[in-house]
Amino acid sequence: MNRLAFVFVVIGLFVVCLGVLPFIFAYPYCVDCDYSGPGNFWQLILMVAYEGQIWYLAIGITLLSISGMFFLKR
């Protein structure tokens, strides 16, 4: 169970960080530009984070809660 709880913690922290990014950074979108897609990998991450912001936070908090229950049960 320790390995599973550790995996849940790692994935949960990653997903929560992805869900928090839209609160910190602006959406990388240019209205006047011909091509308004992501210019680099960081902008792609921000666009993906904006698309599923609520879901990423909900899933991440759930995974962290489940891993917390594993640690408290032990």
C-alpha positions, -999 to 999 in steps of 0.1 A, spaced: 0 0 0 29 24 6 39 23 -31 3 29 -42 0 58 -17 33 73 -29 21 71 -66 -12 88 -56 8 116 -39 31 122 -69 2 121 -94 -20 142 -71 6 169 -66 13 170 -104 -24 173 -112 -31 199 -85 -1 220 -98 -16 217 -133 -50 229 -120 -35 259 -101 -15 272 -131 -45 292 -146 -48 311 -113 -12 323 -116 -6 328 -154 -27 345 -181 -41 325 -210 -15 325 -239 -38 337 -266 -33 365 -292 -65 379 -307 -47 399 -334 -23 372 -345 -29 349 -375 -18 319 -356 -30 318 -321 -19 284 -310 9 276 -286 43 290 -295 62 267 -272 58 238 -248 50 261 -218 21 277 -236 8 243 -245 8 233 -209 -10 265 -199 -37 259 -226 -42 224 -214 -44 236 -178 -70 262 -188 -92 236 -205 -96 213 -175 -89 235 -146 -117 224 -123 -113 187 -132 -76 188 -125 -81 204 -91 -109 179 -82 -90 148 -93 -57 160 -77 -74 168 -43 -92 134 -44 -59 115 -51 -42 134 -22 -71 126 1 -70 89 -8 -32 88 -2 -37 106 31 -62 79 41 -36 52 33 -10 70 54 -34 75 83 -46 39 82 -10 27 85 
